[in-house]
Amino acid sequence: MSTDLYDVVRRRRDVRGQFTGAPIPDEVLDRVLSAAHAAPSVGLTQPWDFVLVRDAGLRRAFHEHVRQERATFAATLDGAAADTFRRIKIDGVLESTMSVVVTYDAGRGGPAVLGRHAIADAGLYSVCLAIQNLWLAATAEDLGVGWVSFYREPFVRELLGIPEAVRPVAWLCLGPVTHLETVPDLERHGWRHRTPLAAALHHDRW
């Protein structure tokens, strides 16, 4: 297990094709979920929940939905972009050990949420911090995480029985991997390339 923070940040990858399907020890899963639950949140609302999806039928149903959404997106592409996208694997739903669906409950801690009165999305940002904590903790445990974003929220809500007022923010594939790629998938396949830090820095004003 690697616990050096900067090393973990450097090694973290969005995993698609390297899952082994091996089991995750209960104590390891508990550490990863506890790290996610320890994230900061606006007004200490902790507006997240974690749905642990192990059922093969549910995962197959979600995978078919993802396949359909992939086709929908692919139909908008042409030329080089279409050729590049065809080579990119977009999920590890069936190969990973399990999935973790992270949700956002905007009503939690309300109606007066300290710190959210001027920034309505602060609760959603809090959920993203929990996701990042989970991702880094999983990397430290030598697990892979893959964030699947090819889905429609109503489909996932119905599939998993999530209440209408709760948003499914992330479907995360989780499990042991053969390795973590040195270069992110989208960069390896030529979809996009990282920009240097200097290109994103501004001093005092934009």
N, C-alpha and C positions, 0 to 999 in steps of 0.2 A: 504494500500500500504506500503510495506517495502522498506525503502530507505537506510538502513545501508549496505554499500558496501560489507563487509565481510559476512554478513548474506545472501545477495543476491547470492554471489559466492557459498556459502555453499549450498543454497537451489536449485540452478539451476539444472535442469534435462532435459534429452532428452526424451520428452513425446511421448507416443504412445497410451495408452489406457485410458487416463483420460479426454479427451476433452468432453465438454458438448455441443458444437455447438451453444452456446449462442452468441449474437452479441457483437462486440467490439465497445464501444463508439468512435465516430470519434476523440474526443480530446485525448483519450488514444492511439489510433493507430498513431495519429500524433506525440505524444511524443516518442513513440517507434521508429518510422521511423526517426524522427529528431535525436535521439540518435545514430542510425546507421549511418546517414549521417554526423555526427560530428566526426566520427573516423579519426585518422591520416592516411595520405596516402602519398606514395612516390612522391616527387615533387609537392605536393598538386594537384595531378591529379584527385582525387576522381573518380577512374575508375569503380565505381559500378553503377548499376541501379537496381530498385526494381519493379518487375512485380507483381502486386496484382491480385491474381487469386481467384475469387469468383464464376465463372461460373461452375455450377454443371456438365455440359457435359465435359468440359476440365478436371475437377478433376477426373471424372470417367474414362476418357481415360488414364490419367496419372496413376491412380490406377491400371488399367488393365495391363499397361506396367510394373509397379512395381511388380505385382503378377507374371508376366512371368519371370522377372529378379530374383525374389526370388527363383522360381523353378530352374532356371539355376544354381544359387549358391548352392541350396540344393542338386543338383545332384552331386556336387563335394565332399560331405561329406559322412561319413559312421560312423557306431558305435555310441559311446556316443555323438560325435559332432552332428551327424544327429538327434539324439533323443532330444538333448538340443535345437537345432535350431528350431525344430518343435513347441516348446512351446513359442518361442519368437515372439511377434508382432513387425513388422518392420516399420509400418507407421500408421498415423492417418489422411490420406488424406481426407477420406470421413466424418470422425467424427468431424474434426476441423472446426472452423468458416470460415477460409480462408487459402490460401497459399500465401507465399511471396517467389518469385524466385529472388535470388540475382545473378547478372551477373558481368562479368569482361570484360572491353573494353581495350585491351592492346594498342590501338592506341590513347587513350585519352591523351591529353597533349603532344603528340609527335611532331616531331621525337626525340627531345632531352629532355628526362625526367630526371630532376635533381635527382640524387641518384640511378638511375636504370642501369647506364652504366656497372657496374660490377656484378650486381645481377639481372638477367633477370626476376626472379620471384617476385621481390619486389612489383610489382603491384598486383599480386595475393595475396601476404601476406596482402596487404592493404585491399583487399576485405574481407579477413578472419577477420580482425580487425573490419570491419563494421558489420559482422555477429555476432561477439562476443558482440559488443555494443548492437545490437538489442536483442540478447538473454538475456543479463543481464537486460536491460531496461524492457523487457517483464516480466521477473521474478519479478522485483520490482513492476510491475503493477498487479501481481498475475495472469499472463497469462502463458500458457504453450507454448513451442516451441519444435517441433520435426524435426530434420534434416533427410530427406529421401535421402539415397545415392544409392538406388537400381534403377538406371536409366542410360540410354545411352544419352550422350549429344546431338547427332544429333536428337534423338526423341524429346527431350524437345525443342530444337531449332525450329524444324518444327512445333510442336504443338502450340507454343506460338508466332511464327513469329519473332523469335530473329534473328538479322542479322548474317550472316555467320562468321564475324570476332569477334563476341561477344560470350564469353563462359558462359553458365549457371553453376554457381559454386555451388549453394545450392538451393534445393527445401525445404522450411521451412513451416511446418504446424503450424498455430498460432491460439490461441483462449483461452477462459476461460476453466478452468479445475476443476474437483471435488477436486483434491488435487495434490500435488507433492510428489512422493515417497521419502522416507527417504534414501533408498539405490537404486543406479542406476539399471535399468532393467537388463543389461547384467550381473551385479554382482549378482542380486537376482536370476537369472536363472542359475548361475554357468558357464556362458560362459567364463568370465575372472574375475580376481580380481585385485583391485588397488594395485600398489606397493607403499611403503612408500617413502616420499620425500628423505630420506637419500640414497635410492638406485639410485636416479637420480642426486645426487650432485657430482660435481667434483671441485677441488680447484686448480687454476692456470693452470693445465694441465689435460688431460683426464686420 
